[in-house]
Amino acid sequence: MITKDMIIGDVINEHPELVRAFFANGMMCIGCPASQGESIEAAAQVHGLDSDQLVAALNEALA
């Protein structure tokens, strides 16, 4: 299960298939250096996204 306190880089390393879900939900900076140490919640806030919606979409993509 993905949570908003998880680090984006860790999520992508464990679940590379979620890159498409990140992109589809407006998170285009998956490869940027900040994503390697930034939580999903922090990145969503920086990009003006709803972290709860993003996490729900990521978990749905894993199902």
N, C-alpha and C positions, 0 to 999 in steps of 0.2 A: 504494500500500500504506500502510495506517495503522500507525503505531507508537505505543507508549505514551508516548514523549517528545514527541509532537506536542501543540500547544496546541488545546484543544477549540474555541475560537472560530475558529481557522484551518481546522480540519477541517469545521466546520459551514458556513463561508463557501464552501469549495471543494466540499463534498458535502452540500447541504442535505437530501438524501434520507436521510441517516443519522440525522436527529433521531429518527425512529421506532425505530431500532436502539438509540440511547442510552436512550430511554424504556423499551423492552422489556427492557433489561438493568439497570434500576434507577437510571439516571442521569437524574434528573428536573430537574436544575438548569441545563439548557442555556442558559436566558436570563439566569441570574444574572451580575452583573458579574465575579465571580471567574473564570467560565468563559472569559472573553475573554483571560486571561493564564495560565491554569492548564493544566498538562499532563494528559493522560488518566490517567497513572499517579498523579499527586498527587491529582486529584479522586476517583479510585477509592479511594484509601487513606482520604481524608477520609470517604467514604460507606460504608466497610467492604465494598467490592467487590473482586473479583479482577481486576486490570488486564489480565492475560494473557487471561482469558476474555472480558472486554469488548472488547479489541482483536481477538480471533479473531472475535467476533460482528460487529464493524464491518466487518472484511475480508470476511466471508462475505456481508454485506449488499451489499457493493460488487461481488461476483462476478456 
